[in-house]
Each structure stands twice: as C-alpha cells, then as structure tokens.
Amino acid sequence: MSDDKKAKAATSSVLTKFTQNQIQEMKEAFTMIDQNRDGLIDVSDLKEMYSSLGACPQDSVLQGMVKEAPQMNFTGFLSLFSEKMSGTDPEETLRNAFQMFDADNTGHIPEEYMKDLLSNMGDNFNKDEIRMTWKEAPISAGKVDYNAFVAKIKGKEQDE
C-alpha cells in the first residue's frame, strides 16, 4: 500500500469514530488553535492562542505540548482526540475542558470570563444562546460551578 493510500485509510478510520457534528466541532477547535491558518498546530499557534486568553505559558511548556506531534494537522488532531476519548468518560472530558480555564483549580470559573469564552471562542454564542445557557448554569457569587454544570449536562444532577 502506498503512503498516500495509507494516509487516506488512516483518515477515513479516524473519521468513522466521530459524528458529523463532532467532526465539525473538532474542525472549529482546530481552526481556533491554528492561529496562522497554515493547517498545522505548532508552538507559535499555541502561544498566540494562550495570549488571546490572557495566559503566557513558558515556551518549554508549549514545546512539551507539541513534542509528540510536531507536525499536527487536522487528521492528527482527530487521532489524538480519538485516542484520548477512547479511554475517557465523556463526563471527564467535559470537566477537563473546563479545568483548562481554571488556573487555580477551584472548580469554578468567573461568570463574566465564561460568557467571554462562549461569545468569543469556538461556536461564538450569541446573547440569546448565552442567556439560555445561563438559565441552566449553576452560578453562585458570580462563579460557574463547572462540576455541577457537567453533571447537569450529562443528566446526573446531584440533589442539592
């Protein structure tokens, strides 16, 4: 089998592991990270993305992120998520996604920061979509309890 055929087989194999909606969401996430739009995620892309979030990790941390896949294209991105998700409970995956924005590991994200993330990243929620989300979000003292939010999303609400 030629390298081209192997690449196509690997791509189609990865694509069958996700729904069309998931692939679209992954493409949006990949595009958001690929700041220079060259089709690859590298250290400079990560640096710009983190900078837009107000964070500034050291280059060594960013280099560690891309060390295993220095030429990360979209297929590689899907493969990475496929590997990570195969052994991970989707609830844990959601919680881990929220934890990325919780630098102090408090279990909470400030309400205004969360609104900013929703309106400026990924799907870019509009004001109505944010208002609908906020009706369901467990917010106390201006902070979103993302563990309770994940439980609610997954239909596993705990009794108060």
Secondary structure, DSSP 4 states (H G I P E B T S, - for coil): --HHHHHHHHHHHHHTTS-HHHHHHHHHHHHHH-TT-SS-B-HHHHHHHHHHTT----HHHHHHHHTT-TTB-HHHHHHHHHHHHHTS-HHHHHHHHHHTT-TT--SEEEHHHHHHHHHHSTT---HHHHHHHHHHS-EETTEEEHHHHHHHHTT-PPP-
